[in-house]
Amino acid sequence: MKTLTVEEAVAGLGRWLDRALAGEQIQIRKGDAVVELRPTQPAQSGVTEALSPREALRHLQEDARLRPEAAACYLHEVREERLAAEDRRPA
């Protein structure tokens, strides 16, 4: 197992990725935190064919839009926070 600092990992990222893909355990330490480089299976998004850049952008925009239910919930939370803040103000 190889443990690297962030600086060491950045300096040789391609090499460390290749070694992790080959099965070597590679860890990166930042302060008390440690992360591990390891291969995983790509996420299955349900899309079996490649999207054009325009189609991919359209999918991202659709996912980012606030749905009516979420918007209503957000507005309710904002209203409650404002009312709570007004109750805390000195008269």
N, C-alpha and C positions, 0 to 999 in steps of 0.2 A: 504494500500500500504506500502511495506517495501522497504526502501532505504539503501543499503549497501555500505561499502567501498570495494575496491578491495580485501584487506586483509580478511575482513569478508566473502566475497563471496568465495574466494579460500578455506578458512578454512572449510566451510560447503557446498561446491558446490553441493554434492549429495542431501542434505536436501533442498537446495534452488530450485534445479531443480524439486524435487518432489512437492514442494509447488506451483511452477509455473505451473506444469502440472495439479495440482488440481484446478487451476483457480486464485490463488492469484497473485496480481501484485507485481513483484519483480524488483527493479531497482538497478543498480550498478553505483556508481559515481566514476569517476577518474578525479580529477581537476574540470573543468567546464563541462566536458562531462558526459552524462548519457546514459546508455543503459538499455534496458528492457529485462528480460527473459520472454518469452511467447511461448506457443506451436504453431507450424505451421504444415501444411500438408507437408509430404515428397515430394520432387520434383519428377515429373514423367519424367524419362529418356527415356521412350519408351521400356525399357528392362523389360520383364515380368517374366523372369526366372533368377535365381541366376547364376552368372558367376563363373567359376573356377578362382583361383588366376592368372593362366597363361593368360586366356582370358581377365580378367580385366586389367592386365598389358599391354597386346597388345592394348586394347582400349585406355588406357592412353597414350601409346607411339604414336599411330596414331593421337590422338588429339593434341599432343605436337609438331608434326613435322611441320616445316615451309613449307607452300605450295609455289609453284613456283611464284605465283602472289605476295604473301606477301614478299618473298625473294627479288624479283625484286624491290618492293617498298622500302624495307629496304636498299638495296644497293644504290638506287637513293638518299634516304635521307642522307646516310653517305657521298656520293659523294658531295652533295650540301653543307653539313656542312663543309667538308674539303675545298671546294672551297671558301666558305665564310670566313673560318678561314685564308686561305692564303691571301685573299684580305685585311684582317685587319692587317697583319704583316707589320711592318715598313720595307722599302726597304733598 
